[in-house]
Amino acid sequence: MATVSLGATPTRSTQLARRIRLLVAPTITYNVIEAIAVVMKEGREAWRGDNCCAAPTGGIAETTGQEQDGCGCAPGCACCAPATEEGDAR
């Protein structure tokens, strides 16, 4: 009677492990690079002050006598403006 092996041979197992590494390594690299790019973009926008809808810090900010919009920014801020015809989704 012939014996049937259910597992992969050592050579086949090595080939599969190599193929998995070749697929996983670029995927992880891409994800890390993408995360760094997002952090740099968001940091640059925060540094410039482009994102006026930052989460308010409760009780720390002084009142300047100026009314605030619903987002906590100054009246007429860009983030509360209606979307433009070009498709700006602000």
C-alpha positions as CSV (number, residue, x, y, z in Angstrom):
1,M,0.0,0.0,0.0
2,A,1.3,3.5,-0.9
3,T,1.8,6.2,1.7
4,V,0.2,9.6,1.0
5,S,1.9,12.6,2.4
6,L,-0.5,15.4,3.3
7,G,2.2,18.1,4.1
8,A,4.4,20.0,1.7
9,T,7.9,18.7,1.1
10,P,10.8,20.7,2.6
11,T,11.7,22.1,-0.9
12,R,8.1,23.2,-1.5
13,S,7.8,24.6,2.0
14,T,10.9,26.7,1.4
15,Q,9.6,28.0,-2.0
16,L,6.3,29.0,-0.4
17,A,7.9,30.8,2.5
18,R,10.1,32.8,0.0
19,R,7.1,33.7,-2.1
20,I,5.2,34.9,1.0
21,R,8.2,37.0,2.0
22,L,8.4,38.5,-1.4
23,L,4.7,39.5,-1.2
24,V,4.6,40.7,2.4
25,A,7.8,42.8,2.5
26,P,6.7,45.3,-0.3
27,T,3.3,45.5,1.2
28,I,4.6,46.5,4.6
29,T,7.1,48.9,3.1
30,Y,4.4,50.6,1.1
31,N,2.2,51.0,4.2
32,V,5.1,52.5,6.2
33,I,5.9,55.0,3.4
34,E,2.3,55.9,3.1
35,A,1.9,56.5,6.8
36,I,5.0,58.7,6.8
37,A,3.7,60.7,3.9
38,V,0.3,61.3,5.6
39,V,2.0,62.4,8.8
40,M,4.2,64.8,6.9
41,K,1.3,66.2,5.0
42,E,-0.8,66.7,8.1
43,G,2.1,68.2,10.0
44,R,2.8,70.6,7.2
45,E,-0.9,71.7,7.1
46,A,-1.0,72.1,10.9
47,W,2.3,74.1,10.8
48,R,0.8,76.5,8.2
49,G,-2.5,76.7,10.0
50,D,-4.4,75.2,7.0
51,N,-6.6,73.0,9.2
52,C,-8.5,75.4,11.3
53,C,-10.9,72.8,12.7
54,A,-8.5,71.3,15.2
55,A,-10.1,69.8,18.3
56,P,-10.6,72.5,20.8
57,T,-8.8,72.2,24.1
58,G,-11.4,72.6,26.8
59,G,-10.9,75.3,29.3
60,I,-7.4,76.3,28.1
61,A,-8.2,78.9,25.4
62,E,-9.0,82.4,26.5
63,T,-12.2,84.1,25.3
64,T,-11.4,87.0,23.0
65,G,-15.0,88.3,22.8
66,Q,-15.3,87.1,19.3
67,E,-18.1,84.7,18.4
68,Q,-17.2,81.3,17.1
69,D,-18.7,79.1,14.4
70,G,-20.0,75.6,15.2
71,C,-16.6,74.1,14.6
72,G,-14.9,76.4,17.2
73,C,-13.1,78.5,14.7
74,A,-13.4,82.2,14.0
75,P,-16.5,83.3,12.1
76,G,-16.1,82.8,8.3
77,C,-13.4,80.2,8.5
78,A,-12.7,78.1,5.4
79,C,-13.7,74.8,6.9
80,C,-17.2,75.9,7.5
81,A,-17.7,77.5,4.1
82,P,-20.0,75.7,1.7
83,A,-18.5,73.4,-1.0
84,T,-17.4,75.2,-4.2
85,E,-18.4,74.1,-7.7
86,E,-15.0,72.5,-8.3
87,G,-16.0,69.8,-5.9
88,D,-14.2,71.0,-2.8
89,A,-15.7,68.9,0.0
90,R,-15.0,71.3,2.9
